[in-house]
Structure formats: C-alpha cells, structure tokens
Amino acid sequence: MRTTLSLDDDVSATLLRIRQTRKMSLKTIINEALRRGLQQLIASKPRRRLYRTPSVSLGRCLIGNLDDISEALATAEGESFR
C-alpha cells in the first residue's frame, strides 16, 4: 500500500538517525516501528491491583458529644479555651 506521511520534525530526525546507524531503508524502519507500536496499542494492559487502606481501631470516643464544638475544643485544648 502506498501512502503519504507527514512527520513531525523530531520523528523525522529520529528516523534519519536510526537509518544511518542501522543501514536500513526508510520503508523498513517505518514498517518495523509501526508494527511494534501497533502491537503495544492492541496489547492488553495488566490490571493494577487495588490498594485497600487497612482499618485501625481508634478506641472509644473520648468526647461525649461531637455535635458540641465548644465541648470538643475544651476537651482537646483544655478548659483555658473557654
């Protein structure tokens, strides 16, 4: 199949560098790169294992009622808060 490709400058420079070092045709290099890239695109990615945060017992609540902010602060910071 014949087609025309418009390559970015960085891709073109990399292709030319590979062509000079491997002494291969541009067609061969592009076909090899496309095969490898397409295989990576269609390959299934490994599923990441979900991380579960371990639960920890914090003990009983030291404050009688958490709805009363004034009481909670007085307990946490001492009676000087009031």
C-alpha positions as CSV (number, residue, x, y, z in Angstrom):
1,M,0.0,0.0,0.0
2,R,1.3,3.4,-0.8
3,T,0.5,6.4,1.4
4,T,2.0,9.8,2.2
5,L,3.0,10.5,5.8
6,S,3.5,14.0,7.3
7,L,6.1,13.5,10.1
8,D,6.9,15.9,12.9
9,D,10.5,17.2,12.9
10,D,11.5,15.2,16.0
11,V,10.1,11.9,14.5
12,S,11.9,12.6,11.2
13,A,15.2,13.3,12.9
14,T,14.9,10.1,14.9
15,L,14.1,8.1,11.8
16,L,17.1,9.5,10.0
17,R,19.4,8.7,12.9
18,I,18.2,5.1,13.0
19,R,18.5,4.8,9.3
20,Q,22.2,5.9,9.4
21,T,23.1,3.6,12.3
22,R,21.3,0.5,11.1
23,K,21.9,1.0,7.4
24,M,18.2,0.1,6.6
25,S,15.7,1.6,4.2
26,L,13.3,4.2,5.4
27,K,10.4,1.9,4.4
28,T,11.8,-1.0,6.6
29,I,12.3,1.2,9.6
30,I,8.9,2.8,9.4
31,N,7.2,-0.6,9.0
32,E,9.1,-2.0,11.9
33,A,8.2,1.0,14.1
34,L,4.6,0.8,13.1
35,R,4.4,-2.9,13.8
36,R,5.9,-2.5,17.3
37,G,3.7,0.5,18.1
38,L,0.5,-1.2,16.9
39,Q,1.3,-4.3,18.9
40,Q,1.7,-2.2,22.0
41,L,-1.6,-0.4,21.3
42,I,-3.6,-3.6,20.9
43,A,-1.9,-5.5,23.8
44,S,-3.9,-5.7,26.9
45,K,-2.5,-3.7,29.8
46,P,-2.0,-5.5,33.1
47,R,-4.7,-4.7,35.6
48,R,-3.5,-2.8,38.6
49,R,-4.2,-4.4,41.9
50,L,-6.5,-2.2,44.0
51,Y,-4.9,-0.9,47.2
52,R,-7.1,-1.2,50.2
53,T,-6.3,1.0,53.2
54,P,-6.1,-1.1,56.3
55,S,-8.6,-0.3,59.0
56,V,-7.4,0.6,62.5
57,S,-9.4,0.7,65.7
58,L,-9.1,4.1,67.3
59,G,-10.8,3.1,70.5
60,R,-13.8,4.7,72.1
61,C,-14.6,8.3,71.6
62,L,-13.2,10.4,74.5
63,I,-15.7,13.2,74.0
64,G,-19.3,12.7,75.0
65,N,-20.9,14.6,72.1
66,L,-19.1,15.5,68.9
67,D,-22.0,17.8,67.9
68,D,-21.0,20.4,70.5
69,I,-17.8,22.0,69.1
70,S,-17.2,24.0,72.2
71,E,-17.1,20.9,74.4
72,A,-14.8,19.1,71.9
73,L,-12.4,22.1,71.8
74,A,-12.5,22.4,75.6
75,T,-11.6,18.7,75.9
76,A,-8.9,18.8,73.3
77,E,-7.2,22.1,74.4
78,G,-8.1,22.2,78.0
79,E,-10.6,24.4,79.9
80,S,-8.5,27.5,79.1
81,F,-10.1,27.5,75.7
82,R,-13.4,28.8,77.1
